């Protein structure tokens, strides 16, 4: 079966996010003062060929832990759907 994974990788809350800080400051500069604490991350989509959803989730989790996320500084979450 083929599955699609939607993965979000974000900096951990305790880690400084310089991109997010810059965007937060820019929001104020363009008059959007009510927007604050912007955090910038990555969104990754990938396809997996697997026998079932459980195996697909294991493969996605392994990919996140070993390659897609820096677990010291980032956390991740994902959703796997059958195609």
C-alpha positions in Angstrom: 0.0 0.0 0.0 1.0 3.6 -0.5 0.9 6.2 2.2 1.5 9.9 2.4 3.1 11.4 5.5 2.7 15.1 6.5 5.5 16.0 8.9 6.0 19.2 10.9 9.4 19.9 12.5 9.6 22.8 14.9 12.3 24.3 17.1 11.7 23.2 20.8 10.1 25.8 22.9 13.2 26.3 25.0 15.4 27.0 22.0 15.8 30.5 20.6 14.2 30.9 17.1 16.0 33.8 15.4 13.9 33.5 12.2 10.8 33.6 14.3 12.0 36.6 16.3 12.8 38.5 13.0 9.4 37.7 11.6 7.7 38.8 14.9 9.6 42.1 14.7 8.6 42.5 11.1 4.9 42.0 12.0 5.1 45.0 14.2 6.7 47.0 11.5 3.8 46.4 9.1 1.2 47.2 11.7 0.3 43.7 12.8 1.1 44.3 16.5 -1.3 41.7 17.7 0.9 38.9 16.2 3.7 37.7 18.5 5.9 34.8 19.4 6.2 33.5 15.8 8.0 30.2 15.5 9.4 29.0 12.1 9.7 25.3 11.3 9.7 22.9 8.4 6.8 21.0 6.7 7.8 17.8 4.9 5.6 15.6 2.8 6.7 12.1 1.7 5.3 8.9 0.2 5.9 5.5 1.8 5.3 2.1 0.4 4.4 -0.2 3.3 2.3 -3.3 4.0 0.1 -1.4 6.5 -0.3 2.0 8.3 1.6 0.8 11.4 4.7 -0.1 9.4 4.4 3.2 7.5 4.3 5.1 10.8 7.4 3.3 12.1 9.3 4.2 8.9 8.3 7.8 9.1 9.3 7.9 12.8 12.7 6.4 12.0 13.2 9.0 9.2 12.4 11.8 11.5 14.7 10.6 14.3 17.6 9.8 12.1 17.5 12.4 9.4 14.6 14.9 9.2 14.8 16.4 12.7 17.7 17.5 15.0 16.3 16.0 18.2 18.6 18.2 20.4 16.9 21.4 19.0 13.7 20.3 17.3 10.6 18.3 17.9 8.4 16.7 15.3 4.9 15.4 14.7 3.3 13.6 11.7 0.2 12.2 10.2 0.2 9.2 7.9 -2.7 8.7 5.5 -3.4 5.9 2.9 -3.5 7.0 -0.7 
